Amino acid sequence: MITDFTKEHPDRTLWRFWIPMMFSVMFQQIYNIADSMIAGKFAGEDALAAVGASYPITIIFMAFAVGMNLGSSVVVSRLFGAGDRKGVKRAVTTAFVSSLGLAAVLTVFGYFFSSNMMEWIHTPQNIMADGILYLKIYVFGMVFLMLYNVCTGVFTALGDSKTPLYFLLGSSAGNIILDLIFVAQFHWGVAGVAWATFIAQGISAVLALVTLFSRLRSFAGEEKQPFFDRGYFTQIFAIAVPSILQQSVLSVGNLFVQDIVNRYGSAVVAGYSGAIKLNTFAINIFMTLGSCLSSYTAQNIGAGKAERIPLGFRTGLKLSAVAAVPFVVLYVGFSRHMMGLFLNAESGAAITAGMEFLRIVAPWYLMIVIKLMTDGIIRGAGAMTYFVAATVPDLIIRILFALMFSKNYGSTGIWMAWPFGWIAATVLTLVFYRKVRRQLGDLA
């Protein structure tokens, strides 16, 4: 189903579009969380810590896939809004060719430098080997990760948020089943977690690719188009590269934070590993709504209706507040139960560390959603310099405050750094949002 955001009020279209996207990300995150849950429950605290220690590194690789997703989505949204169906087809194939080349480079780099990356963040020796093993298997799935993210970006650009959901449902179920087989039954440990993710992503990517090209034939006709267009390549990377830099900057910041966490031993690493997965689950739910606003903004700019952007922003704020409240209640009021998903009762120190993280960070979700909504508008408008600039203070402040507070408050001081970075980033994005509106001519 293709959705046109340029006609109806966003109150009637955005929530219908967002809900399937939200469920898609939920199921994607559920199988990421399932990796950690099954590792912690069936392979032990060290296995959970190993997967968790490698997580900030895998997020850097994920940043490239998400960047290509956003670049493809914004460019295709504009072409779709302008009614250029042949251009849509050329932009899609250009995105695939580019992402395959990028995936090859990242796979080679990740395989040969996985040991170095784990050493750079001072991974405890008792989990080092498992962390490296997980990374090496993970990077072989980069091609699938890239292809799937480009597919979902194109589906989103065309206003179809249901098709990615169907793939995620199957992929999530498959990943969890494979986790249970490889880890709980075959006792493959961390390797089993990695191979389960690899296989599930591969099947999902292939099915998404076949479906998308079938959809393009009916949408844009059978007429052959060049597989690579330099102009669309430039446009896609003009959005993708700043997005990759923005997410990589955050990921590098998380690596520094992980380095600080690692110094407190594998129990704190394990607690942080579970808590950060729960935090990422919530943040990604909010980010999907920001992605909806990117498509909404790009389509309306392409159709010459920039005056509709503030309507979408207000709708996004309302929906994001509704989404944030349940996570705040769950993570603050039931933090022990949440950490119990990952760890057995005897892992008391790890559970306490994770609970402290959730109770300190979760209340600030009601503020960070404002930043994520403004991010969506700014990306959709193509103002990527602003998008990247708003991220830098979060990185610097989070690291500095983590170092400063941890001296007096131990690992708890690390978690206290999160709100300070979020406050600075939110203020900056609101300033940039007003500048974007002025540039588009819809603010007096």
Sequence and secondary structure as in RCSB ss.txt:
>XXXX:A:sequence
MITDFTKEHPDRTLWRFWIPMMFSVMFQQIYNIADSMIAGKFAGEDALAAVGASYPITIIFMAFAVGMNLGSSVV
VSRLFGAGDRKGVKRAVTTAFVSSLGLAAVLTVFGYFFSSNMMEWIHTPQNIMADGILYLKIYVFGMVFLMLYNV
CTGVFTALGDSKTPLYFLLGSSAGNIILDLIFVAQFHWGVAGVAWATFIAQGISAVLALVTLFSRLRSFAGEEKQ
PFFDRGYFTQIFAIAVPSILQQSVLSVGNLFVQDIVNRYGSAVVAGYSGAIKLNTFAINIFMTLGSCLSSYTAQN
IGAGKAERIPLGFRTGLKLSAVAAVPFVVLYVGFSRHMMGLFLNAESGAAITAGMEFLRIVAPWYLMIVIKLMTD
GIIRGAGAMTYFVAATVPDLIIRILFALMFSKNYGSTGIWMAWPFGWIAATVLTLVFYRKVRRQLGDLA
>XXXX:A:secstr
    TTTS HHHHHHHHHHHHHHHHHHHHHHHHHHHHHIIIII HHHHHHHHHHHHHHHHHHHHHHHHHHHHHHH
HHHHHHTT HHHHHHHHHHHHHHHHHHHHHHHHHHHHHHHHHHHHTT  HHHHHHHHHHHHHHHTTHHHHHHHHH
HHHHHHHTT  HHHHHHHHHHHHHHHHHHIIIIIIS  THHHHHHHHHHHHHHHHHHHHHHHHHHHHHHH S   
 S  HHHHHHHHHHHHHHHHHHHHHHHHHHHHHHHHHTT HHHHHHHHHHHHHHHHHHHHHHHHHHHHHHHHHHH
HHTT GGGHHHHHHHHHHHHHHHHHHHHHHHHHTHHHHHHTTS TT HHHHHHHHHHHHHHGGGHHHHHHHHHHH
HHHHHTT HHHHHHTTHHHHHHHHHHHHHHHHHHTHHHHHTHHHHHHHHHHHHHHHHHHHHHHHHT   
